[in-house]
Amino acid sequence: MTRFAPDLAKVKAGLRTLSAGEWELIIGKPQPIYYVKEDTGKEVAGCRVSFTIEGEIKADGSLDEEFKGDGVFGIRLYVHSEKAFGMTKQFLLAAFGYSIDEEDQANEDIFADSDFSVDVDDDENGVLGEGWFALEGNRVRATASTSIYNDRESQDWKAFVPVK
């Protein structure tokens, strides 16, 4: 018989919901996303990344590390349509250290030769192309806010910019 006996006094409950403001985050391991919408039958595919908090960016530019190391809700990066991938690219630019004004350089440096695909068979959730795994450990600056979704507080991401 196997027994699991966690010491619940030493762990944090779930993921932190960040207050409105600017945060520096570390990108976690990418996971594939794939499902078919029940109402339309449309396939949806992409990548989900989690975040770990590095700190909150204060008005003077310093980093408040009170919540450093805590997990926080991540983001879903979709690739199933051109519109979806355009939004995903904004995040990828920031994650790889490029501003939107540097998109042409990022195309040359990263996107022209990297595989950001999601391959799916009927019996699996998807396999990510190698480009997605280069995200892990990178840092982004994020503008966070919250909203109410299904009667509970939910994390909203308003913008991502590179950490320079």
Buried (B, 14 or more C-beta within 10 A) or exposed (E): EEEEEEEEEEEEEEBBBBEEBBBBBBBBEBBBBBEEEEEEEEEBBBBBBBBBBBBBBEEEEEEEEEBBEEBBBBBBBBBBEEEBBEEBBBBBBBBBBBEEEBBEEBEEBBBEEBEBBBEBEEEEEBEBBEBBEBBBEBBBBBBBEEEEEEEEEEBBBEEBBBBE
